[in-house]
């Protein structure tokens, strides 16, 4: 549940779940609805005095949208304006967002979900007006110059007339192309400055390309399914593959001009033959760097994870599973330099606790200056489940990823050092250098590093550039 500074409770509000649609306060929005139970919920709202209903976006497009447990925590209470009905077409429900809300309680009444919703208010901006003015100007500039990432005509003209920073951010956000998670993050940003900074980062990402738009898909790439390893962007991996379907996929990639394939982690290592429905839709676009066929017909493969991508559609080429993908860039801001240096310092301390030969990995950590590369490097070497690493791979916000990884690293340090409480101060001072001296202690390796060994026929080596970081064991090929 999301806490709000002041809580206004709305009682008896009909609620529905949406796919790939996020409604923002103050914004009119047409929603196509064909399911009878959803239309019944809308009609119930129309019969009430204020015609209000709660709209929550479902976190998984293909899942049952009527199950509140699958909804994002923050939604919008909206007023139903009208229902447009045309012969042989799904009705169009017109709504206008009123306020951000989060669910308090819910129950079922006949075929409808009825709930109590808490209104979420934006905290009052306490910074200098010049900060908001600069962010507003930047949003307007990007909307005018990066029109391809915005839906609809005339958006720059309307954006130029909106003086309220929050209204401007919500107006542009509702028309932003790309994965629904981007718009959901903007809906959840209650702080006006944070919302504008996020919007600027999204508009500026990929040089204004249509982030997540199907028109930018790469088609057709072979799919390599791995177990026990989540490949993270900007790192290199060496794997040994022996299963026939994996070898076919690799050979298809090697024959292609791009030398690329899509690598996805199977969530259930006990299943020998994965089905498409069981696979995550977010994985890594990787490039084959080198390959070597062994006498036992296995292939030693070195790949570089170029970027994380999202599946647009699955397909096949003979016996090879293929995929069309869409880039899923990380939203870079806002992450403070102090937070990045905290991650670096904690990672160095963790290395010293894990191994006596810490000089090489620490030198590698200190050589990384890009925050995104640093967090992927540290995240890939944590002793956590593949489920956690997959969640990290799917994280949209760099700030959120950095914070999550910092928590895990700190917990590992506390456990290894025998500390019952976290360190007294996690925030480094402004003068703290990445090379600050930390006392080493004996331990057994960096991250999830183990000696190379055969486990289910696959061993992976994580490397960054030419600097070897360590070994990661996979459970299948």
Beta strands, then each sheet from edge to edge (+ up, - down):
strand 1: 8-18
strand 2: 28-33
strand 3: 52-57
strand 4: 74-84
strand 5: 91-109
strand 6: 112-120
strand 7: 218-226
strand 8: 236-241
strand 9: 260-265
strand 10: 282-293
strand 11: 299-317
strand 12: 320-327
strand 13: 459-464
strand 14: 467-473
sheet 1: 2+ 5- 4+ 3- 1- 6+
sheet 2: 14+ 13- 8+ 11- 10+ 9- 7- 12+
end
